Amino acid sequence: MNNLKNNNIKDLLKQYSDLIKEKQEIQAAIDKIQRELDKMEAEGYTEKDSVTGGDGGKQHFVVEGFPYPAYSRKRTLLLVRQRQQIDIKEKIDTQINLIEQCINQIDNSRMRRLITLRYIEGLSWVQVARKMGKHHTADSCRMAVERFLSKI
């Protein structure tokens, strides 16, 4: 918990579900970039152009080939974008691990369960109260967590 004293733990807990979703979106973007790279390499990425030439410039020829400069430029851009996405994903993983470590360091089992149900599983306070069992209401669960977080 000491790791998070400088950061507002409540804000980090609220971000947890967004961090998980962002991580999934970034993984999808990384996969898409990898598919584009694989497609470029597998299909042979060629371009066609029409040129005039021959006797007096009256004949038309179609030239087809592999555009190395364009391919290299696009591949480099895709690799840079992929690296940026991977870096962001690593930062998100670090934040997620920090939050989970913080929750696991809580000594009070009841509080650990309340925080896990609310912030990790994303349940509403009413659902948290139901999962906690009898003698728990949505408001009592919410207030207990708020009191605990304000003490940190």
C-alpha positions in Angstrom: 0.0 0.0 0.0 2.9 2.3 0.6 3.6 2.3 -3.1 0.2 4.0 -3.7 0.3 6.7 -1.0 1.5 9.3 -3.5 -1.3 8.3 -5.9 -4.9 8.5 -5.0 -5.8 4.9 -4.4 -9.5 5.5 -5.0 -8.8 7.0 -8.4 -6.6 4.1 -9.3 -9.2 1.6 -8.2 -11.8 3.4 -10.3 -9.5 3.2 -13.3 -9.0 -0.5 -13.0 -11.8 -1.6 -15.3 -10.8 1.1 -17.8 -7.2 -0.1 -17.7 -8.4 -3.7 -18.4 -10.5 -2.5 -21.4 -7.7 -0.3 -22.7 -5.3 -3.2 -22.5 -7.7 -5.3 -24.6 -8.1 -2.6 -27.2 -4.3 -2.1 -27.4 -3.8 -5.8 -27.9 -6.4 -5.8 -30.7 -4.5 -2.9 -32.3 -1.2 -4.8 -32.0 -2.8 -7.8 -33.6 -4.2 -5.7 -36.4 -0.8 -4.2 -37.2 0.8 -7.7 -37.1 -1.9 -8.9 -39.6 -1.1 -6.0 -41.9 2.6 -6.7 -41.8 1.9 -10.4 -42.5 -0.4 -9.6 -45.3 2.1 -7.3 -47.0 4.8 -10.0 -46.8 2.6 -12.9 -47.8 0.8 -11.3 -50.8 3.9 -9.9 -52.3 2.6 -6.3 -52.1 3.0 -5.2 -55.8 2.0 -2.1 -57.6 1.1 -1.5 -61.3 1.7 1.5 -63.5 1.0 2.3 -67.1 3.7 3.8 -69.2 4.0 5.0 -72.8 6.9 4.0 -75.0 7.9 1.9 -78.0 7.8 3.3 -81.6 7.2 7.0 -81.3 5.7 6.7 -77.8 2.4 5.3 -79.1 2.4 2.0 -77.3 1.2 1.5 -73.7 2.9 -0.9 -71.4 1.8 -2.1 -67.9 4.7 -2.3 -65.5 4.3 -4.3 -62.3 6.8 -4.7 -59.5 7.5 -4.6 -55.9 7.8 -1.0 -54.6 10.7 -1.4 -52.1 10.7 2.2 -50.9 7.0 2.3 -50.3 7.0 -1.1 -48.6 9.9 -0.2 -46.4 8.3 3.1 -45.4 5.0 1.5 -44.5 6.6 -1.4 -42.7 8.7 1.0 -40.6 5.6 3.0 -39.7 3.7 -0.1 -38.7 6.6 -1.4 -36.6 7.0 2.0 -34.9 3.2 2.1 -34.2 3.3 -1.5 -32.9 6.2 -0.7 -30.6 4.3 2.3 -29.2 1.3 0.1 -28.5 3.4 -2.5 -26.8 5.0 0.2 -24.6 1.6 1.5 -23.6 0.4 -2.0 -22.8 3.4 -2.6 -20.6 2.6 0.6 -18.6 -1.0 -0.5 -18.2 0.2 -3.9 -17.0 2.4 -2.2 -14.4 -0.5 -0.1 -13.1 -2.8 -3.2 -13.0 -0.2 -5.2 -11.1 0.3 -2.3 -8.7 -3.4 -2.1 -7.9 -3.7 -5.8 -7.5 -0.7 -5.9 -5.1 -2.2 -3.1 -3.1 -5.5 -4.9 -2.7 -3.7 -8.2 -1.8 -1.8 -6.3 1.0 -5.0 -5.3 2.8 -5.1 -7.3 6.0 -8.8 -7.1 6.6 -10.5 -9.9 4.6 -13.9 -8.2 4.5 -12.4 -5.0 3.1 -10.3 -7.0 0.6 -13.5 -8.8 -0.6 -15.5 -5.5 -0.8 -12.8 -3.8 -2.8 -12.3 -6.8 -5.1 -16.0 -7.2 -5.8 -16.5 -3.5 -6.5 -13.4 -2.4 -8.4 -11.9 -5.6 -9.8 -15.1 -7.4 -10.7 -17.0 -4.2 -11.5 -20.1 -5.0 -9.5 -22.6 -2.4 -8.4 -22.9 -1.7 -4.6 -26.2 -3.6 -4.5 -24.5 -6.6 -6.2 -21.6 -6.4 -3.8 -24.0 -6.4 -0.8 -25.7 -9.5 -2.2 -22.4 -11.3 -2.6 -21.2 -10.4 0.8 -24.3 -12.0 2.4 -26.7 -11.1 5.2 -26.2 -8.0 7.3 -24.8 -6.1 4.3 -26.5 -3.3 2.5 -25.3 -1.4 -0.5 -24.9 1.7 1.6 -23.0 -0.1 4.4 -20.6 -1.6 1.9 -20.0 1.7 0.1 -19.5 3.6 3.4 -17.1 0.9 4.8 -15.0 1.1 1.7 -15.0 4.9 1.6 -14.0 5.1 5.3 -11.2 2.6 4.7 -9.9 4.5 1.7 -10.0 7.8 3.5 -7.8 6.4 6.2 -5.1 5.4 3.8 
